[in-house]
Amino acid sequence: MKRFLGPRTATGLIVLGWLLAAAGYWGAWVWAAPAGLRVLGLDLAEYVKFVAEVRSGQIAVRRELFYLPLVALSLSLSLLAHRPELRLPKALRWLANALAAPAALAMLPPAWTPPLLRTPEFILQTTAIAVCLGAVLLSYPALRRLPWSMAVTGVALLSAAAVWFPVEAFLRLRPALDAIYGRPIQVGSGPALMTAGFVLLMAGIASMRLSNLPKSS
């Protein structure tokens, strides 16, 4: 048991969790044979703005909920990239740190301009982008020195929110999506892969705690 919960296994779970979460979010949530009819997790925050039932208020869905996986992915990379507990090779630490930036910038709306980002419609995601990019810059000098319990609690809460809220909102959208497609939609592999990724991420940090790794200095 101790061997299974060792640092290498835990680090492997975390890295695999990041990869699966990203693959699921950028994967198809609504599957259709023609590529143009597929809806990716990345597209949902903009897509829901054009769903009639959402526009009328019949289905109450905050579109920003679909950005939570990006927030969780970006911040978890920044929080954990340089942690000595993960024992990542130096190049992989900096790669993980760097990848937090494009994860944050993926929240930018299409055809954005600086004035557009300051409008009420986009201010919440603009704030999220700014927080995530700030964490990228602070990952090495500051975030790696946070108490381990604080870092992993933050990652666990972010991961749970990134699964629950977007998936629950997507399920509430399904009747409207069925109507748009004229038949029951085929759910893609995206939600399952993303959920598996964040679950593995949580399992990895839990395993590290159970393996009694030394705390960072």
N, C-alpha and C positions, 0 to 999 in steps of 0.2 A: 504493500500500500504506500509506504513512504517513498519507494522508488517511483511509483506511478505519479505521486504528487511532487516529484522533484522539480527543481528550477527549469531544467531543459524542457520537460513535458509541459510545464505551465507556460513557459515562453512560447513554445510551439502552438499551444492552444490560442494564445493571444494573437499571434501573427496570423494563424489560420482564420481566426475570428474576424480580423480586419479585412482579410481578402474576401471572405464569403459575404460579409456585410456590404462591401463595395460592389461585389458582383451582383448581389441581390437588388441593391438599390438602382444600379444602372441596368438591371435586367428587366424583362417584360413582366409587368403586373397584370396587364390584360393581353392575352395571347391571341394573335390572329395570323393566318398564313401570310397574307400580304404585309410586308414590313410597315407600310404606311398606316395600317390600322392597329398596330401594337402600341400600347401605352407603357412607357417605362416609369419606374418609380420617380426618376428625376423629372419627368414631365408633369406629374400629377398636380403639383402646386399651381402651375399655370393652366393645366387642362380643366380643373374644377371651376375656374372662373367662367367657363363657357357652358357649363351644365345648367340647363334651364331650372331644374329643381333647386340648385344651389343659389342661383341668381334670385329666384323668387322667395327664398327662405324656407321652402318646403323641406329641404334637407339642410340642417345647420352643420356646416363643416368649415372650420377655419383652414384656409389653404396653407398657412404657415406650418401646420402640423406635419405636412409632408417634407418639410426641411429638417425636422428633428434628427433623422438618420445622418444627415450631413454634419449637423452640429455635434452629434455624439461621436461620429467618426473623426472629425477634425480635432475636437478637444481631447479625445482619448489618445490620439497620436501625440499631441503636444504634451499631455500629462505623463505619458509613459515612455516616450521615445528615449529619453536620456536617463531613465531610472536605473541605478546600478543593480537593482533586484532582478531586472530582466536579463542582464548579462549579454546584451546584444553586441555583436561586433561593431566597431566604431562606424564603419561605412553604413551599416544598416540603421544605426541610431540616427545618423544625419539624413538618411533617405526617408525614414519614418517621419522625422521632424519636417522635412521639406514637403512631403505628401499631404501634410495637414493643410497647407496653403491652397492647393487646387481643390481640395474637398470643400474648403470654406468658399472659394470663389465660384464654385458650382451653384451657389445660391443666387448669383447675379441673375436678374431677369433678362429675357431676350432684348436685344437692341437697347441696352441700358445707356443712360447718360448720367453724369453726376447730379444734375438737378432732379432727374427722375428718382434717384435713390433717396432724395430728401422728402418726397411726397408722402402723405399719410399712408397710401397703399403699400409702400415699400419700406417704411421706416423700421418696422420690426425686423425684417430680414437684413436690412442694412446694418442694424445694431448687432445682429447675430454674426454677420460677416466680420465686423470690426472686432468683436470680442474674440472670435476664432483666430483672426490674423494677429491680434495682440498676443494670444497664447502661443502662437508659432514663434514669435520673437522672444518670448519669455521662457520657452521650453528649456533651453540649456542653462541660462544664468539663474533662473528662479524656481521654475516648476519642479525640477528634479530634486529640489531641496525640501519640498513640501513633506510633511509627515506622511509615511506610507499609507496609514489608515485613511487619511483625508483624501489622498489621490485615488485610492481604489474605491472608496465610497462614492466619490464624484463620478468615476467611470461607471460604476454599477448603476447608479441612479440615471445617468444619461442613457445607458444601454437599455434599461427597462423602459424609459420614456420613448426611446427611438423605435421600440418594437410596438408597445401597446397603442400609443395614440395614432400613428399613421395607419396601422393595420385595422384598428377599430373604425377609423374614419373611412377607410377603403371599403370595409364591409357595409357601412351605411350607404355608401355610394352605389353599391351593386345594383339595386333596382333601377336607378337612373341609367346606369351603364347598359343594363339589359335592354332598356327601352331604346337607347341610342343605337345599339347594334341590331335590334330587332329580334334578338334571341338571347338566352342566357349566355353570359360571357364565359370564356374559358380563362380561368385565372392562370397566369404564367408562373414560372418558378421563382420570380423575384421576391415575393413576400416570404416564402419558405426559406430561401437562401439567406436573405437578410436577417430573418429571425434566428436562424441557426448560427449566423456569424456573431450576432450580439450575445447569444447564449454562450457560445464558446469563449467569447471575450470575458464574460462574467465568470465562467468556469475557470478560466486561466488565472484570473486575479484571486479567486477563492482558493485555488490550488496553491498559489504562492503563499497565501496566508497560512494555510495548513502545513506547508512544508517548513515553516519556522525559519524562513530566510533571514539573514541579518538585516537589520534596519539600516537605512542610508544614514551616513554621517552628516 
